[in-house]
Amino acid sequence: MQDSFSLDELDLALVNAVQIAPRASWQVIGSVVGVDASTVARRWQRITERGLVWVTAHARIATPSEFVLGCVEIHCRPDERDRLALQLARMPQVVSVHQVGSGRDLLVLLNSRSLPALSRFVLDELSHRSGVRRTSVHAATAIFGEGGHWRLDALSPAQRAELARYALPRGRQGVLTEQDRALMVALSIDARRPVSELAAETGTSVSTARRRLARLVDQGLVSIRCEVAQGLTGWPVSAILWANVPAGELAEVGRSLAKLSEVRFCAAVTGERNLVVIVWLRSPEDCQRVEERLAVYLPSLVLAERAITLRQPKRQSRLLDDVGRSTEVVPTDPWADLGLPDDRMPAGVGW
């Protein structure tokens, strides 16, 4: 009998299909993976209810424009680390929280409406929080790769090609506005929801919700991505790499890194190091293999530091347990005012 907290071959194929075509119908996905639509729908409901997978959405930015993506490093007292990590994880602007094995205690990725808003949060609130010893902020200047491009590759090349016809556009046009806020927040909770549910959630008519969703998708403004509990993927270890690349080669190196199967996030940033990369690995020892590959294929890249993620309490609108399963929803809202929530007050929607 299958473990309640594992994914079998059909589950993995289903997840891979939704990664490629996150809003494709169950009829389409079922025809590709070789089972009927009702079976696919039941499977999906089972694994989502157990927090093993989820589909979420966020503003898609190749080069930050409407929002600033900040990489915030925090040094804090050991007895305050877990509490602070949870407080940060409950913020609707926070993309991910990493408890890191060396160099700093926490690395937090968060979206802010502007650089001044990010600065006020870090300098005036976070830095004065009890237990926080030191902070530093690196603003992303270009994003070369993000987790929505990461794949399980449980499907055959022919199956992937068939689903690619239903994939979302990658080109970016237009801009997000405050009018898009309610729909973006609703999509962050569950980006496979039917249009009728999105309309009810946002207080609009079905036709309005359908038109606004089509605009977000067709103009490439939204990244809709299928996430899976990391501990079930075969890639259970996360590592963070900081590197320096000559300015004239930074974009080319960043794009090359984003194509590597291990890479979950790659961005040019301000500060002493100009590149941050987050990778998923099969084991801690795998980090050495990745570094050796980089030395051969990207000789201009100089690794300055690397660290293993010991625990990741948040990734893409979900609070996580120790194996990466979703335990609670924290809707994504980069338009919200930056501020640490009261850790006594529950936020989000529990499973």
C-alpha positions as CSV (number, residue, x, y, z in Angstrom):
1,M,0.0,0.0,0.0
2,Q,1.3,3.5,-0.9
3,D,2.6,5.6,2.0
4,S,0.2,8.6,2.7
5,F,3.2,10.9,2.4
6,S,4.9,9.7,-0.8
7,L,4.4,10.1,-4.5
8,D,4.2,7.0,-6.8
9,E,5.1,7.0,-10.5
10,L,1.7,8.2,-11.6
11,D,1.8,11.0,-9.0
12,L,5.2,12.1,-10.2
13,A,4.0,12.1,-13.8
14,L,1.0,14.1,-12.8
15,V,3.1,16.7,-11.0
16,N,5.5,17.0,-13.9
17,A,2.5,17.5,-16.2
18,V,1.1,20.3,-14.0
19,Q,4.6,21.9,-13.8
20,I,4.6,22.2,-17.6
21,A,1.0,23.2,-18.1
22,P,-0.3,24.4,-14.7
23,R,-3.9,25.3,-15.9
24,A,-4.4,22.6,-18.5
25,S,-7.6,20.6,-18.0
26,W,-7.7,17.2,-16.4
27,Q,-8.8,15.8,-19.7
28,V,-5.7,17.1,-21.4
29,I,-3.4,16.0,-18.6
30,G,-5.1,12.6,-18.3
31,S,-4.7,11.9,-22.0
32,V,-1.0,12.7,-21.8
33,V,-0.2,10.5,-18.7
34,G,-2.5,7.7,-19.9
35,V,-5.4,7.7,-17.4
36,D,-8.9,9.1,-17.4
37,A,-9.6,12.6,-16.2
38,S,-11.6,11.5,-13.1
39,T,-8.7,9.4,-11.9
40,V,-6.3,12.3,-12.4
41,A,-8.6,14.7,-10.5
42,R,-8.9,12.3,-7.6
43,R,-5.1,11.8,-7.5
44,W,-4.5,15.5,-7.5
45,Q,-7.0,16.1,-4.7
46,R,-5.4,13.4,-2.6
47,I,-1.9,14.7,-2.9
48,T,-2.8,18.4,-2.5
49,E,-4.9,17.7,0.6
50,R,-1.9,16.0,2.1
51,G,0.3,19.1,1.4
52,L,2.6,17.2,-1.0
53,V,2.0,19.5,-3.9
54,W,0.4,22.9,-4.6
55,V,0.0,25.3,-7.4
56,T,0.6,29.0,-6.7
57,A,1.3,32.2,-8.6
58,H,3.4,35.3,-8.3
59,A,4.3,38.4,-10.3
60,R,6.6,37.3,-13.1
61,I,9.6,39.7,-13.4
62,A,12.6,39.1,-15.5
63,T,14.1,42.4,-14.5
64,P,12.5,43.9,-11.3
65,S,10.2,46.8,-12.2
66,E,6.9,47.1,-10.3
67,F,8.5,45.4,-7.2
68,V,12.0,45.1,-5.7
69,L,13.2,41.6,-4.8
70,G,15.3,41.8,-1.7
71,C,17.7,39.1,-0.4
72,V,17.9,39.8,3.3
73,E,20.6,38.2,5.4
74,I,19.9,38.1,9.2
75,H,22.2,37.3,12.1
76,C,20.2,36.7,15.3
77,R,20.4,35.1,18.7
78,P,20.0,31.3,18.6
79,D,17.0,31.4,21.0
80,E,15.2,33.9,18.7
81,R,15.9,32.2,15.3
82,D,12.9,29.9,15.0
83,R,10.4,32.6,16.2
84,L,11.8,35.2,13.9
85,A,11.8,32.7,11.0
86,L,8.1,32.0,11.5
87,Q,7.2,35.7,11.8
88,L,8.9,36.4,8.5
89,A,7.3,33.3,6.9
90,R,3.9,34.7,7.8
91,M,4.5,37.9,5.8
92,P,2.6,38.0,2.5
93,Q,5.6,39.6,0.7
94,V,8.1,36.9,1.7
95,V,8.9,34.4,-1.0
96,S,11.1,32.0,1.0
97,V,12.8,31.7,4.3
98,H,16.0,29.7,4.7
99,Q,17.7,28.7,8.0
100,V,21.3,28.6,6.9
101,G,24.1,26.4,8.1
102,S,26.9,29.0,7.9
103,G,27.6,32.7,7.4
104,R,24.2,34.0,8.6
105,D,21.3,32.6,10.5
106,L,18.5,33.4,8.0
107,L,18.3,34.2,4.3
108,V,14.9,35.7,3.3
109,L,13.7,36.5,-0.2
110,L,10.9,39.1,-0.2
111,N,9.1,41.3,-2.7
112,S,8.6,45.0,-1.8
113,R,6.7,47.7,-3.6
114,S,9.8,49.9,-3.7
115,L,13.4,50.1,-2.5
116,P,12.4,52.8,0.1
117,A,9.8,50.5,1.5
118,L,12.3,47.6,1.7
119,S,14.8,49.9,3.4
120,R,12.3,51.2,6.0
121,F,11.4,47.7,6.9
122,V,14.9,46.4,7.3
123,L,16.4,49.5,8.9
124,D,13.5,50.8,11.1
125,E,11.8,47.5,12.1
126,L,13.7,44.3,11.4
127,S,17.0,45.6,12.6
128,H,15.5,46.7,15.9
129,R,13.6,43.4,16.5
130,S,14.5,41.6,19.7
131,G,17.3,39.1,19.1
132,V,18.4,40.5,15.7
133,R,22.1,41.3,15.8
134,R,22.8,42.3,12.2
135,T,21.1,42.6,8.8
136,S,22.2,43.1,5.3
137,V,20.2,43.6,2.1
138,H,21.0,42.8,-1.5
139,A,18.5,44.0,-4.1
140,A,18.1,41.8,-7.2
141,T,19.0,43.7,-10.4
142,A,18.2,40.8,-12.8
143,I,16.5,37.5,-12.3
144,F,17.8,34.8,-14.6
145,G,15.9,31.8,-13.2
146,E,13.2,30.9,-10.7
147,G,11.6,27.7,-9.3
148,G,8.8,27.7,-11.8
149,H,11.3,26.4,-14.4
150,W,12.4,23.5,-12.3
151,R,11.1,20.1,-13.5
152,L,10.8,16.6,-12.1
153,D,11.2,15.1,-15.7
154,A,9.0,12.1,-14.9
155,L,7.5,12.3,-18.4
156,S,8.9,11.2,-21.7
157,P,10.1,13.8,-24.2
158,A,7.0,13.1,-26.4
159,Q,4.7,13.7,-23.4
160,R,6.5,16.9,-22.5
161,A,6.2,18.1,-26.1
162,E,2.5,17.4,-26.1
163,L,2.0,19.4,-22.9
164,A,4.2,22.3,-24.1
165,R,1.3,23.3,-26.3
166,Y,-0.6,24.2,-23.2
167,A,2.2,25.9,-21.4
168,L,2.0,29.6,-20.3
169,P,3.7,32.3,-22.4
170,R,7.2,33.2,-21.3
171,G,7.4,36.7,-22.9
172,R,6.7,39.6,-20.7
173,Q,4.6,42.6,-21.8
174,G,2.6,45.3,-20.0
175,V,2.6,46.1,-16.3
176,L,0.8,44.9,-13.2
177,T,-1.5,47.4,-11.5
178,E,-3.3,47.7,-8.2
179,Q,-6.4,46.4,-10.1
180,D,-4.6,43.1,-10.5
181,R,-4.0,42.7,-6.8
182,A,-7.1,40.7,-5.7
183,L,-6.7,38.3,-8.5
184,M,-3.0,37.8,-7.9
185,V,-3.6,37.1,-4.2
186,A,-6.4,34.6,-5.1
187,L,-4.2,32.8,-7.6
188,S,-1.4,32.5,-5.0
189,I,-3.7,30.4,-2.8
190,D,-4.5,27.9,-5.6
191,A,-3.7,28.9,-9.2
192,R,-5.7,25.9,-10.6
193,R,-9.0,27.3,-9.2
194,P,-11.8,27.6,-11.9
195,V,-12.6,31.1,-13.0
196,S,-16.0,31.0,-11.2
197,E,-14.1,30.6,-7.9
198,L,-11.7,33.3,-8.7
199,A,-14.6,35.6,-9.6
200,A,-16.3,34.9,-6.2
201,E,-13.0,35.4,-4.4
202,T,-12.3,38.7,-6.0
203,G,-15.9,40.1,-6.0
204,T,-16.1,40.4,-9.8
205,S,-18.3,38.8,-12.5
206,V,-17.1,35.6,-14.1
207,S,-16.5,37.4,-17.4
208,T,-14.4,40.1,-15.7
209,A,-12.3,37.5,-13.8
210,R,-11.8,35.5,-17.1
211,R,-10.7,38.6,-19.0
212,R,-8.3,39.7,-16.2
213,L,-6.8,36.3,-15.9
214,A,-6.4,36.0,-19.7
215,R,-4.5,39.4,-19.6
216,L,-2.2,38.2,-16.9
217,V,-1.5,34.9,-18.7
218,D,-1.3,36.2,-22.3
219,Q,1.0,39.1,-21.3
220,G,3.3,36.9,-19.2
221,L,2.7,39.0,-16.1
222,V,2.0,36.0,-13.8
223,S,4.2,33.0,-13.1
224,I,1.9,30.0,-12.3
225,R,4.0,27.2,-10.8
226,C,3.5,23.7,-9.4
227,E,5.5,23.2,-6.2
228,V,6.2,19.8,-4.6
229,A,7.5,18.8,-1.2
230,Q,11.2,18.8,-1.6
231,G,11.9,15.7,0.5
232,L,9.8,13.7,-2.0
233,T,11.5,14.8,-5.1
234,G,14.8,12.9,-4.9
235,W,16.5,16.3,-4.5
236,P,16.1,16.8,-0.7
237,V,19.1,19.2,0.0
238,S,19.1,22.9,-0.7
239,A,22.4,24.9,-1.0
240,I,22.9,28.6,-1.5
241,L,25.9,29.8,-3.5
242,W,27.3,33.3,-3.6
243,A,29.6,34.2,-6.5
244,N,31.3,37.0,-8.4
245,V,31.2,37.3,-12.2
246,P,32.8,40.1,-14.3
247,A,30.1,42.7,-15.0
248,G,30.3,42.2,-18.8
249,E,29.7,38.4,-18.5
250,L,27.1,38.5,-15.7
251,A,24.0,38.2,-17.9
252,E,25.4,35.4,-20.0
253,V,26.6,33.4,-17.0
254,G,23.3,34.0,-15.2
255,R,21.3,32.6,-18.2
256,S,23.6,29.6,-18.5
257,L,23.2,28.8,-14.8
258,A,19.4,29.0,-15.0
259,K,19.5,26.2,-17.6
260,L,21.1,23.7,-15.1
261,S,18.8,21.1,-13.7
262,E,19.8,21.7,-10.1
263,V,19.2,25.5,-10.2
264,R,16.0,26.7,-8.5
265,F,16.9,30.4,-8.3
266,C,19.5,32.6,-9.9
267,A,19.7,36.4,-9.7
268,A,22.2,39.2,-10.0
269,V,22.3,41.3,-6.8
270,T,23.9,44.3,-5.4
271,G,26.7,44.0,-2.8
272,E,30.1,42.4,-2.4
273,R,28.9,39.3,-4.4
274,N,27.0,40.0,-7.5
275,L,25.3,36.6,-8.0
276,V,23.1,34.4,-5.8
277,V,22.2,30.9,-6.8
278,I,19.9,28.4,-4.9
279,V,20.3,24.8,-6.0
280,W,18.6,21.5,-5.1
281,L,20.9,18.5,-4.6
282,R,20.6,14.8,-4.1
283,S,23.0,14.9,-1.2
284,P,25.3,17.4,0.6
285,E,28.2,15.8,-1.2
286,D,26.6,16.7,-4.5
287,C,27.5,20.3,-3.8
288,Q,31.1,19.5,-4.7
289,R,30.1,17.9,-8.0
290,V,28.1,21.0,-8.9
291,E,31.0,23.3,-8.1
292,E,33.4,21.2,-10.2
293,R,30.9,21.5,-13.2
294,L,30.7,25.2,-12.7
295,A,34.5,25.5,-12.7
296,V,34.7,23.7,-16.0
297,Y,31.8,25.3,-17.9
298,L,31.8,28.8,-16.4
299,P,35.4,29.6,-15.7
300,S,34.7,33.3,-15.2
301,L,32.4,32.5,-12.2
302,V,34.3,32.7,-8.9
303,L,32.4,31.0,-6.0
304,A,32.9,33.1,-2.9
305,E,30.7,31.2,-0.4
306,R,28.4,28.3,-0.1
307,A,26.0,27.1,2.6
308,I,23.5,24.3,3.1
309,T,19.9,25.2,4.1
310,L,19.2,23.4,7.4
311,R,15.5,24.1,7.3
312,Q,13.1,26.0,5.0
313,P,10.0,27.1,6.9
314,K,8.5,28.8,3.8
315,R,8.4,28.5,0.1
316,Q,6.0,30.2,-2.3
317,S,2.9,31.0,-0.3
318,R,3.2,27.9,2.0
319,L,4.5,27.2,5.5
320,L,6.4,23.9,5.4
321,D,7.2,21.1,7.7
322,D,10.7,19.5,8.0
323,V,10.3,17.5,4.7
324,G,8.9,20.4,2.8
325,R,5.2,19.5,2.9
326,S,2.7,22.4,2.9
327,T,1.1,22.9,6.3
328,E,-0.5,26.3,5.9
329,V,-1.3,28.9,3.2
330,V,0.0,32.4,3.4
331,P,-1.5,34.3,0.4
332,T,1.1,36.2,-1.5
333,D,0.6,40.0,-1.6
334,P,3.6,42.2,-2.5
335,W,1.3,45.3,-2.5
336,A,0.8,44.9,1.3
337,D,2.6,47.2,3.7
338,L,5.9,45.6,4.9
339,G,5.8,44.7,8.6
340,L,6.4,41.7,10.9
341,P,3.1,40.2,12.1
342,D,2.4,39.4,15.7
343,D,3.6,35.8,16.0
344,R,0.7,35.1,18.4
345,M,-1.8,35.8,15.6
346,P,-2.3,33.0,13.0
347,A,-2.2,34.0,9.4
348,G,-3.2,32.4,6.2
349,V,-5.5,29.4,5.6
350,G,-4.7,26.1,7.3
351,W,-5.0,22.8,5.5
